[in-house]
Amino acid sequence: MLGIPFTTSIDMWSLGCILIELYIGIPIFPGESESEQLMLLMEVIGLPDMDILEVSSRRQNFFEDDTN
């Protein structure tokens, strides 16, 4: 979503989410758009670190730049 390089760690995160969803029977992040999905993720794990946002090519789609 943020346009950053990723590793196989994302696969482990996804597998964990899928296993939880299969166990409880409902989606844990039921967003219908990227913005909604990111908002739901941030409710659980918090805001992304600044170093992650700095390398994100799509941060302007989700966050306002307040460095002015």
PETALIN-V145821 format. One record per residue. N is the residue number from 0. NEAR is the number of other C-alpha atoms within 10 Angstrom. Layout:
n near
N NEAR
N NEAR
This chain:
n near
0 13
1 17
2 11
3 13
4 9
5 8
6 7
7 8
8 9
9 10
10 11
11 11
12 10
13 12
14 12
15 12
16 15
17 15
18 11
19 14
20 14
21 11
22 9
23 9
24 10
25 11
26 12
27 13
28 16
29 11
30 14
31 8
32 9
33 13
34 14
35 14
36 14
37 16
38 16
39 16
40 17
41 12
42 10
43 9
44 8
45 10
46 13
47 11
48 8
49 9
50 8
51 13
52 17
53 11
54 13
55 15
56 13
57 14
58 17
59 11
60 11
61 14
62 10
63 8
64 8
65 5
66 4
67 3
